[in-house]
Amino acid sequence: MAYQQSPQSRPPRPAPGSGPLSRRLMWPAGAFLLGTLLVYNSIDTPTDPKPPQSRPAAAATARNAPLSSPPLTRSIPKRLAIPEIAVDAPFMPLSIGPKGQLNAPPANDTNLVGWFQGGATPGERGASIIAGHVDTKTGPAVFLQLRLLKKGSQISITRADGVVATFKVDSVETFSKAQFPNDRVYADTPDAQLRVITCGGTYNRAAKDYESNVVVFAHLASSARK
């Protein structure tokens, strides 16, 4: 998928309140700008995503969204904690690669998650995108049990400003990569939301790719300074 503008230039974020794994992955860029977007697990097979079609409106998402806490100001995430599935991992920023795709966290670190630094930071208005590996060539990775979360599960993110943003899970769903619901997952939101993405479903050995993606949908429930 082609990025809608130069990967080197980060689009301006609106003022607060104004209203995507196995081995080496390549994620199409523009999680918050959207278009035709799939999360890929690619070892030997290069991807050539198509350019985006249009940015989905946030109206339907806003009507159906749960009540969230007021959004926070922008601050980069430092650590992710999901006690229910024993996740306690540091963050690294994910950027756009030369092919217009979002680079994945390195596969040699199984306890590392990434966030798309061109989009909303966790707790900021919009849908913040977090992704990590389900496994690597060396074994299980940070999001091995992501699919086991359920409605009401909590995700806490410690930010650089000292605030811990706590998100409550609304749903955990598995989507075929061939029919990934881009509009639903990546649409802009009027409040602070979170999307946590990893690979899942059946592993296709011929394609060296998982056939599905697990997506956790969550909203900002509370925030407190450490």
PyMOL commands that set and color helices and strands:
alter all, ss='L'
color gray80, all
select helices_A, chain A and resi 59-64+83-85+146-148+177-179+182-186
alter helices_A, ss='H'
color red, helices_A
select strands_A, chain A and resi 25-28+40-41+77-82+87-94+101-103+113-116+126-131+135-136+139-140+154-159+163-176+192-204+209-225
alter strands_A, ss='S'
color yellow, strands_A
deselect
rebuild
show_as cartoon
